[in-house]
Every structure is written in C-alpha cells, then in structure tokens.
Amino acid sequence: MNDMSSGAQAHPAVEAFRRARRGQVVLVLQGGGALGAYQVGVYQALHEAHIEPDWIIGTSIGAINAAIIAGNPWARRLEQLEQFWASVERRHPWSSWPAWTGLPDQLSYWATIASGIPSFFAPNLAAFCGSRTPLGVDHAGYYSTAPLRDTLLRLVDFKCIAELGPRLTVGAANVRTSRMCYFDSREMPIRVEHIMASGALPPAFPAVCIDGEHYWDGGILSNTPTEVIFDDNPRKSSLIFAVHLWNPTGPVPSTIWDVLNRQKDVQYSSRIASHITKQQQTHRLRHVINQLLAHVPEDMRASDAVRELASYGCATQMHVVQLLAPRLDTESHIKDVDFSPSGIEMRRAAGYAAATRALAQAPWQQEADPLEGVILHEIKSDKALA
C-alpha cells in the first residue's frame, strides 16, 4: 500500500474503527459525467485527513476517478486528479453571461455535443450518417473515446494499481448477457480497457471489448456499486464512504425542462434507498443466525448440517456514510455534461465541504444495535446541526 507523508497522523476516528473492528475503509464512487467533480472534493478531504482507502469501487466517471487515485503514489494522487479535471474543462466566451438565463448552459451543451472534449471524447462522424450505418461493434457510438485512452495512460500507472494498492474494483455491463461484471485488482491485472468499459455509456460511446466480451457503462445496471462489498469473500467490517451524484428524492416537475432533469436523477440514483434497505435486511438476518448459533448445544455445532447453516451468519458491521451531491440552483438535465470551470469548481467545493463535515461528525463512533449489520449515516449540514 502507498505510504502517506512521513509523520502524518491518520484521522483518529477512522483508525479507531480499523483497530476495533479489524475493518477496512471503502470509497464508492457513482457515475455521473461532469458531476464527478464532486468526488474530487470528497477525496481531497480524505487525503488531507491522511485517510488511505483500503478499497475503491467505481462506475463510469467514478471508475475514472478511482483509477487515477489507485494508480498513483499517495503524494501524486490529488495532483493527477486535478490534471484530469483541468483537461476536461470547457472554457467559452459566454461562460460569464448571467446563468439565470440558461443560455450559457445551452451553448456549452451544444458545443460539447458538436465537438466533444479533446482529452475525453471526439465525434465519430460516420455515426452521424444514419442510425443504420454499419459501423462495427467497436465503433458503434456517436463519439470515439480514443482521447480518453490516451489521457488514462498518461495519468494512471496501472503497475501501481497491481503492486501498491489500494484494491480497485470497477463495474461494467456485459452487452451480450445484460449482467453486471466487476473487474477487481485482487483477482486480475486492471488495464485501461477495464476503466474505459466502465464508462462506455451507449449510444454516445461504443462498447469496449475485453477478452472476447463487449461491455457498456456499468451505470446502466448499477450506478452505485455497493453490493460488491456485501458479497465479498471473506466479508470484512467496513467504513464505507458512498459518494452519490444523483438525488434520489426531489420535487415533482411541472415543466418538460424539469421532467428531463428529474428523470435522470431517478434513473441514475440507482434506487439507493431500496438497495440499502435490502442490504440492511439481509445483513440483519446474518447477525440473527450468529445470535441463534450461541443457543445451539456445543455437540450439535460440530455437525455438518449445523456448520453449513452457520456459514450463512456473519458478525461484520457496515457503516455507510452517504455523501450526496447538492442540487444546484441553476442545474438542469444537461448538468452531467457541464464541464465549465465554474460548474466543476462548485461541485468540487461541495464535495470537500460534505466530506469535511462527515469526518468532523464521525457518526460511525456512535453505539449501534448489535443485530444491525448495515448502519446508514446521512451527514447533516451545518445549518441542520445549528
């Protein structure tokens, strides 16, 4: 694992969790295009608190941010993240126009649609000749992601992922089987194709071929890939910083403009509440099995039948610290392609503030019901605390 700066004191509440529970710190990064700038702010706060994630899990833009973090020595991570986000910024002469008119957003959106982002994606002109144009599976997208490949190879040391850690897992959707697939550095060498597959959102980007199978953006099946933590073997108690970019709750829209915005939130928030509820129920049952086992006579515990049943039990606890990107006053359904300097900076600042509050509150230190295996912590704002 990467060494932190010499003499640095790691965050005491995080280290206390590691020692007391023999636990791990996990950073989960959701997909969301330009909204991923929020994740940079979250990581900056963790980095400044000298918190080293043991495991980083990402999808789409989350996979890109995760690869940059895991694929660099500790001292260079934040610098490389900043380089990536500086490279995708779109500066336009109309950026200083009044935001309330919506015109700067619209002009930026159409400029991105027309010309792409030089270090990220470029128009695939053949795709605009007609939807039935035979492009071939590796080029069946409106844009080419060849620029992203070059950017990743420049900013990510894939040997570093394999040799130094932290563990990296990225999610992608198998186009042929419609199944979610997780590429895990503990199981295989992570290559640039794995990261690109996780961000290959159709129909904008073509599928990416890995070992004879083609993959699309993991966000179309699971945009918040926390399930891999609960399904891991062996399972470990975890302090999970889950960074969400899409709001699962919001106002009922009254205009088509608002409908388009809310529809994206609903689609890509990945049913956060129901997923957590399901995991809470499942993990509670695992704890119940553990408790029941204590009432089984010693001589019966050695039987094959009881041992098999006992294997379904689990004593681990999962503390999920939910960091939810705020809804900005001027945002709309094109927010995920808002690569303007002001948009990136606002979201990064919001992520930094939220993670700083989470570390100050350290809610995972509170006493929890021993039967509860998954404890959700929603970080209160400064206003709510007051």
N, C-alpha and C positions, 0 to 999 in steps of 0.2 A: 504493500500500500504506500501511496505517496507520503513523504514526510512533510509535516507542516513546518512553518518557520520555527527555527530553534528558539527554545524558551517560551513558546506560545502556550498560553493556558486555555485549554478547551473549555467550552461552556459547561459550567458545573452541573446544571440540571440535566443536560444531555448525557454527560459522562456518568452521573449517578444512575441514570436509567440503564446504561450499558452494564455497569458493575452489578447493580442489584438484580437485574433480570437476565444477565448474560445475553443482553439483547443487541439488536442491530438498528442502525439509523437508515431509513429508506427515503429516497426522494422520488416522488412520482410526478411526471410532467405530462400534462394533457396536450393534445393537438389543438391548433387554432391559428396557424399562419402568423400574421403580424402581432396577434395578441400574445405571442410567446415572449415578447419583450418583458412582460410581467415576470416571467420565470427568471430572467436575468437579475432583476431586483431581488427576488427571493434568494437566489443563490448568493448574490453579493452579501446579503445579511448573514447567511450561514457561514460564508467564507470569512467575513470579518470577525465572526464569533469563534473561528477556528473549529468549526464543526465539519468533520470529514464523513460524508455519507459512505456507508458500507456497500450500498446497493442503489443504483439509479435506474429507474424504469421510465421509458418514454415512448410516445407515439407521435408521428408526424413532426411538427416543429419541436415538440418535446424530445423526440429522438435525436434531432439535430443538436439541440442544446445539451442533451445528456451525453452525446458522443464527444462534444467539444470539452465538456467537463472531465469525463472519464479518460479522454485521450490526450491529456496533458498533465505534466507535473503540477503539483499544488500551486507553486508560485506563478505559473503562467495561465492558469485556467481563466481567471476573470479577464485578463488582457485578451485572450483568444476569443472569448465570448463577445467582448466589446468590438473586436475586429470584425467578427461576423456581422453583428448588427449595424456597424458603421458601413459595411459593404452593401447591405440591402436597403439602406436609407434612400428614399426618393425625394430629392430637392427640386422644387418647382417655383417659378416666379410668382405663382398665385398663392403660395403657402401662407403669405402674410395677409391675405384677404380675410374679411370677417367670417368666422367659422359658422355663425348662426344662419348664414345664407344657404349653407350646404354646398355651395358652388366649389370651394376648394376640394372637398371630398370627392365630388363627382368628377372633376377634372383629373384629379390624381388617379382615381379608379380607372378612368378610360385611358389614361396614359400608360398605366400598368398593363391593362388588357391589350393595348395596341403594341407595346414594345417590350413587355416583360421587365425583369430586373437583371441587369448584366451578370451579377455574381450568383444568381439563383436559377432563373429560367428564361428561355428565349422563345419567341413564336416559332411554331412549326408550320411554315407557310403552306405546305402540302395539305395539312389538315383543314385549311380554310377553303379548299377547292370543292368540298362537298362531304357530307357525312358518310357517304358510301365509297369514298375514295379508298382503294386498297393500300393501306399504309404499312402493314406488317405489324405484328403484335408488339414489337419493341419501339414502335413509333406512333402507336395509336393514341395520340393525345394532342391537344391543341398547342402544347408547348414542349420543348426539349429541356430536360434537366441536366444536360451535359455541363452547363456552367456550375451547377451545384456540386457535381462530382469533383470538378477542379478545386472548388472552394473547400470542400471537405478534406481533400487530400493535402491541401495547404495548411489547414488549421487543426487537423486531427492526426495524432500519431497512433496508428492502430496497433503498433507493437506495445505502446504504453498501456493500452486497454488490456492486452493479454498478460503483461508482465507486472504491472504495478497496481492495477485496480483503480477505483472501486469496481465491483461487479456491475456489468451493464446489460440490461435487457431491453430490447425494442420490439414493438408489436407490429405485425403486418397481416393483411388479409389474403389468404390463398384464393386467387381468382377462380381456379378450377373447382375447388371444393367448398368455397364460401366459409372456410374455417379460419379462426384466428390462430396465428402462429407467432410464437415468441422466440426470438433469437437471443441466446443467453451466452455471455462470455465465459460462464462457468462450464458450459457444455461444448463450445466451439469457438474458433477464432472469429471475431467480429470484423467484417470487411466493409468497405464503403458501400457495396451493393445492399447490405442489410439496412443501413441507415436510409439510403435512397428509396428502398422498397417501403419502409415505414411511412415515408412522406409522399408516395406516388398517388396523389388524390385524383381519381378519374372524374370527368373526362379531360381535365386540364393536363394531367401528366400521364404518360404511358406506364404500363406495368413494368416491373423490374424482374428479370429472370435470375433465379438463384438455384443452382443445382437442378436445372430442368423444370422447375416450377416457376410460375409467374405470380407476383404479389402486387397488391394495391395498398394504399394507405390504411393502416390499422384502425384509424378513426371511424371508418365506415362500419366496423363491427363493434369495437370497444375503444372509445376515445379516452377512457380513464382506466388504464390497465392495472388496477389494484388487485384483481383476482389472483395474479401470479404469486403474490405474497402469501395469500391464504392457502394456496395449493402447493406451496413449495415443500420440498422434502430434503432434509428434515425441516420442519417448521420451527421458526425462532420468534421469540417475543420481539416486537418491532415498534419503534417510534417512527411513524410514517408522516412525512410532510407531503400532503397531497395537494398539488397546485392546480386549481381549476380555472379555466379561462372563460367558460361559458356559464351564464347564470341559469340554474335550474328553475328558479322562480322569477316571475316578472309580471308587469301589468298586462291586462288583456288589451290587445291592439285595436285601434279604431280606424286606422288608415292602412292602405296597402303597403306603404313605406314601413310602417311599424310591424305589419304582419311578416314581411320578409325578414326583419331583424329578429323578431321573436321566434320565428320558425327555425332559424339557425341555432338559437340558444337551446331550444327544445331538442333539436336533432343531435347536437354535438355535446350537450351536457351529459349524455350517456346515462340517463336515469340514475344519477348519483345517489339520490335518497333511497331508491328501491334496492340498488346494489348493496349499499351499506346495511340496510335493514336485513337483507337476505344473509349477508355475512355475519351480522350480529346474531341472528337466529341459529345459523349453522354452528358458529363457534361456541355459543351458549350450550348447545347440545353436546359438544365435545367436552366442555367443562363438567356438565352433568354426568356424563359417562365416567369421568375421572372421580367425581364425588361418590358415585354408586359403587365403584370398584373398591373403595375403602370399606364398604359394608359386606363385601364378599369374603367368606372364610378363607384363610390362608391356603388350606389344602386344595380348594377349588380353583384358586388363581393360577395354579400350575397347569391346569388342563388346557388342551389345545383350543377348545371351544371358547373358554373364557378369555384366553390370551388374544384370540382373534377379535373378539368383541371389544376388548380393552384397547386394541390398536386404533380404534376409531376415536378414542379420547385424546385430549390434548390439554396441557396446562399453560400454554403460551397466552400472553395478552398482547393485543394490538391496539396501540393508541394512535388514532388517525387525527392529525392536526390539519384541518381543512383551511386552505388559503384560497379565497375566492376573489378573482379579479373584479374590481368595481365596475359598475355600469357608468360610463362617462356621459355627461350631458349631451354631447354632440354626436355620439356614436350612432351608427346605422348598420344595415345589413352588409355594408362593404367594409366593416371595421377590421375583418381578418386580412384585408389587403391594404390596410392603411399603414404603409411603410414610411410615412412622413416623419421627419426628425422630431416634431412636437408630439406626435402620437406615440412613437417609440419611447420618448423620454417620460411622458406622463405615465405610461403603463409600467415602465421600469421603476419609477419613483413609488408608484402604488404598491408594487411587489416588495420593494425594500421596506416600506413602512409596515406592511402587513406582517412580514416575517420578523421584523424587529419587535413588533407587539407580541407575536407568538412566543418569542424567546424570553421576553420580559415576563409574560404571564405564566409560562411553563405549566400549562394546565395538567400535563401528564403526571405531575407530582401529587395530585390530589388522590385521596383514598378512593378505591373502586370496589364495587361488589365482586367478590371472588368468583362468582358464577358468570360474570360478564367477560367475554373474551375479546370483544371489539368495543372500544370506547371512542366515541366521536367527540372531538373538541372543535367547536366553531369559535374562532377568535373574535373577541369583542373589539369594537372600535374604541378609540379614546373617548368619543362622545358618549357611547353606551356605558363605559366604565364610570364616567363622571356622573 
